[in-house]
């Protein structure tokens, strides 16, 4: 789905549209990848949260911590 590799045969459709027809940057903006092994960078918790969205406001960061039960 994230198009790290393209399929050799067949197709992957989103709303009936082949993923190869989507702009790669736009596709990756709207689909998230959650790794099974969490990785934290050697920075503050705030900077780790902002890694997902560098332009997030303080309110968005607070909401993210609330959703994750980290507040």
VEXNU-624736 format. One record per atom (N, C-alpha, C): x, y, z; atom name; residue number from 1. Coordinates in Angstrom, 3 decimals. Layout:
// VEXNU-624736
SITE         u         v         w  atom  seq
SITE         X         Y         Z    CA  NUM
...
***
This chain:
// VEXNU-624736
SITE         u         v         w  atom  seq
SITE     0.819    -1.200     0.000     N    1
SITE     0.000     0.000     0.000    CA    1
SITE     0.857     1.256     0.000     C    1
SITE     2.013     1.220     0.675     N    2
SITE     2.863     2.412     0.743    CA    2
SITE     3.740     2.550    -0.506     C    2
SITE     3.701     1.558    -1.358     N    3
SITE     4.458     1.511    -2.612    CA    3
SITE     5.967     1.561    -2.403     C    3
SITE     6.435     0.839    -1.382     N    4
SITE     7.883     0.661    -1.276    CA    4
SITE     8.341    -0.244    -2.417     C    4
SITE     7.451    -1.145    -2.816     N    5
SITE     7.670    -2.031    -3.960    CA    5
SITE     6.388    -2.046    -4.768     C    5
SITE     6.513    -2.079    -6.083     N    6
SITE     5.339    -2.222    -6.937    CA    6
SITE     5.079    -3.704    -7.179     C    6
SITE     3.816    -4.056    -7.350     N    7
SITE     3.445    -5.452    -7.562    CA    7
SITE     3.935    -5.922    -8.928     C    7
SITE     4.270    -7.221    -9.033     N    8
SITE     4.719    -7.795   -10.303    CA    8
SITE     3.543    -8.166   -11.197     C    8
SITE     2.421    -8.523   -10.566     N    9
SITE     1.221    -8.852   -11.337    CA    9
SITE     0.008    -8.487   -10.502     C    9
SITE    -1.108    -8.305   -11.173     N   10
SITE    -2.312    -7.880   -10.470    CA   10
SITE    -2.252    -6.391   -10.184     C   10
SITE    -3.150    -5.946    -9.328     N   11
SITE    -3.180    -4.536    -8.984    CA   11
SITE    -3.786    -4.341    -7.603     C   11
SITE    -3.447    -3.232    -6.991     N   12
SITE    -4.020    -2.832    -5.713    CA   12
SITE    -4.846    -1.593    -5.982     C   12
SITE    -6.115    -1.650    -5.585     N   13
SITE    -7.041    -0.550    -5.866    CA   13
SITE    -7.457     0.149    -4.584     C   13
SITE    -7.552     1.450    -4.644     N   14
SITE    -8.140     2.263    -3.582    CA   14
SITE    -9.285     3.018    -4.222     C   14
SITE   -10.485     2.765    -3.743     N   15
SITE   -11.697     3.358    -4.334    CA   15
SITE   -11.761     3.091    -5.836     C   15
SITE   -11.332     1.900    -6.247     N   16
SITE   -11.407     1.513    -7.646    CA   16
SITE   -10.299     2.064    -8.520     C   16
SITE    -9.336     2.783    -7.926     N   17
SITE    -8.241     3.388    -8.691    CA   17
SITE    -6.940     2.655    -8.343     C   17
SITE    -6.189     2.266    -9.364     N   18
SITE    -4.904     1.597    -9.160    CA   18
SITE    -3.960     2.525    -8.401     C   18
SITE    -3.279     1.991    -7.384     N   19
SITE    -2.404     2.853    -6.567    CA   19
SITE    -1.261     3.441    -7.376     C   19
SITE    -0.934     2.846    -8.512     N   20
SITE     0.133     3.405    -9.350    CA   20
SITE    -0.283     4.730    -9.985     C   20
SITE    -1.592     5.019    -9.992     N   21
SITE    -2.080     6.263   -10.574    CA   21
SITE    -2.086     7.419    -9.578     C   21
SITE    -1.897     7.112    -8.295     N   22
SITE    -1.855     8.157    -7.274    CA   22
SITE    -0.457     8.767    -7.203     C   22
SITE    -0.384    10.035    -6.870     N   23
SITE     0.897    10.675    -6.607    CA   23
SITE     1.491    10.022    -5.367     C   23
SITE     2.723     9.566    -5.437     N   24
SITE     3.345     8.810    -4.357    CA   24
SITE     3.383     9.602    -3.055     C   24
SITE     3.742    10.870    -3.114     N   25
SITE     3.789    11.696    -1.897    CA   25
SITE     2.397    11.826    -1.276     C   25
SITE     1.384    12.071    -2.106     N   26
SITE     0.017    12.188    -1.605    CA   26
SITE    -0.456    10.877    -0.997     C   26
SITE    -0.150     9.784    -1.642     N   27
SITE    -0.541     8.468    -1.143    CA   27
SITE     0.047     8.226     0.241     C   27
SITE     1.317     8.523     0.404     N   28
SITE     1.984     8.293     1.688    CA   28
SITE     1.534     9.287     2.758     C   28
SITE     0.986    10.417     2.358     N   29
SITE     0.468    11.396     3.314    CA   29
SITE    -0.815    10.883     3.966     C   29
SITE    -1.614    10.140     3.207     N   30
SITE    -2.924     9.703     3.695    CA   30
SITE    -2.948     8.289     4.249     C   30
SITE    -1.869     7.541     4.076     N   31
SITE    -1.806     6.176     4.605    CA   31
SITE    -0.648     6.119     5.586     C   31
SITE    -0.902     5.576     6.753     N   32
SITE     0.137     5.496     7.777    CA   32
SITE     0.674     4.075     7.884     C   32
SITE     1.911     3.983     8.236     N   33
SITE     2.561     2.704     8.460    CA   33
SITE     2.897     2.616     9.936     C   33
SITE     2.449     1.556    10.570     N   34
SITE     2.744     1.344    11.977    CA   34
SITE     3.619     0.103    12.075     C   34
SITE     4.861     0.319    12.436     N   35
SITE     5.798    -0.797    12.569    CA   35
SITE     5.456    -1.608    13.814     C   35
SITE     5.782    -2.882    13.818     N   36
SITE     5.512    -3.723    14.974    CA   36
SITE     6.484    -3.450    16.106     C   36
SITE     7.672    -2.978    15.790     N   37
SITE     8.666    -2.633    16.800    CA   37
SITE     8.748    -1.119    16.893     C   37
SITE     8.283    -0.529    17.997     N   38
SITE     8.358     0.925    18.102    CA   38
SITE     9.806     1.390    18.240     C   38
SITE    10.092     2.475    17.602     N   39
SITE    11.426     3.073    17.681    CA   39
SITE    11.288     4.489    18.201     C   39
SITE    11.995     4.786    19.271     N   40
SITE    12.038     6.149    19.768    CA   40
SITE    13.413     6.721    19.476     C   40
SITE    13.425     7.950    19.042     N   41
SITE    14.698     8.603    18.761    CA   41
SITE    15.279     9.124    20.077     C   41
SITE    16.538     9.374    20.089     N   42
SITE    17.220     9.862    21.284    CA   42
SITE    17.010    11.371    21.425     C   42
SITE    15.734    11.749    21.472     N   43
SITE    15.334    13.151    21.637    CA   43
SITE    14.170    13.189    22.626     C   43
SITE    13.570    14.333    22.816     N   44
SITE    12.473    14.462    23.770    CA   44
SITE    11.223    13.720    23.278     C   44
SITE    10.305    13.469    24.197     N   45
SITE     9.036    12.837    23.832    CA   45
SITE     8.295    13.717    22.827     C   45
SITE     8.327    15.024    23.045     N   46
SITE     7.682    15.953    22.107    CA   46
SITE     8.241    15.775    20.702     C   46
SITE     9.560    15.712    20.577     N   47
SITE    10.177    15.562    19.254    CA   47
SITE     9.829    14.219    18.631     C   47
SITE     9.688    13.165    19.443     N   48
SITE     9.256    11.874    18.921    CA   48
SITE     7.837    11.953    18.376     C   48
SITE     6.961    12.654    19.084     N   49
SITE     5.583    12.808    18.611    CA   49
SITE     5.552    13.643    17.334     C   49
SITE     6.327    14.720    17.306     N   50
SITE     6.367    15.598    16.132    CA   50
SITE     6.975    14.921    14.912     C   50
SITE     7.675    13.819    15.103     N   51
SITE     8.266    13.096    13.967    CA   51
SITE     7.191    12.730    12.942     C   51
SITE     5.965    12.465    13.412     N   52
SITE     4.868    12.129    12.507    CA   52
SITE     4.289    13.318    11.778     C   52
SITE     4.431    14.504    12.341     N   53
SITE     3.906    15.725    11.719    CA   53
SITE     4.661    16.917    12.295     C   53
SITE     5.674    17.357    11.593     N   54
SITE     6.532    18.431    12.095    CA   54
SITE     5.795    19.749    12.296     C   54
SITE     4.643    19.904    11.656     N   55
SITE     3.892    21.160    11.747    CA   55
SITE     2.746    21.080    12.741     C   55
SITE     2.692    20.022    13.553     N   56
SITE     1.597    19.855    14.504    CA   56
SITE     1.613    20.964    15.554     C   56
SITE     0.432    21.431    15.886     N   57
SITE     0.315    22.454    16.929    CA   57
SITE     0.397    21.784    18.299     C   57
SITE     0.550    22.600    19.344     N   58
SITE     0.564    22.059    20.702    CA   58
SITE    -0.729    21.305    21.000     C   58
SITE    -1.838    21.837    20.533     N   59
SITE    -3.131    21.183    20.750    CA   59
SITE    -3.170    19.820    20.067     C   59
SITE    -2.667    19.725    18.842     N   60
SITE    -2.647    18.445    18.130    CA   60
SITE    -1.758    17.437    18.857     C   60
SITE    -0.640    17.894    19.393     N   61
SITE     0.243    17.010    20.159    CA   61
SITE    -0.482    16.523    21.405     C   61
SITE    -1.160    17.428    22.097     N   62
SITE    -1.919    17.055    23.294    CA   62
SITE    -3.003    16.038    22.947     C   62
SITE    -3.717    16.265    21.849     N   63
SITE    -4.764    15.335    21.423    CA   63
SITE    -4.180    13.961    21.098     C   63
SITE    -3.007    13.949    20.458     N   64
SITE    -2.356    12.677    20.121    CA   64
SITE    -1.970    11.909    21.382     C   64
SITE    -1.463    12.642    22.376     N   65
SITE    -1.094    11.952    23.634    CA   65
SITE    -2.336    11.461    24.364     C   65
SITE    -3.435    12.187    24.263     N   66
SITE    -4.671    11.752    24.891    CA   66
SITE    -5.206    10.487    24.235     C   66
SITE    -5.194    10.451    22.915     N   67
SITE    -5.671     9.272    22.178    CA   67
SITE    -4.823     8.050    22.530     C   67
SITE    -3.521     8.260    22.697     N   68
SITE    -2.606     7.153    23.003    CA   68
SITE    -2.519     6.860    24.495     C   68
SITE    -3.332     7.551    25.292     N   69
SITE    -3.300     7.396    26.764    CA   69
SITE    -1.912     7.651    27.339     C   69
SITE    -1.265     8.685    26.838     N   70
SITE     0.090     9.035    27.282    CA   70
SITE     0.123    10.366    28.014     C   70
SITE    -0.975    10.826    28.520     N   71
SITE    -0.964    12.125    29.183    CA   71
SITE    -1.065    11.986    30.680     C   71
***
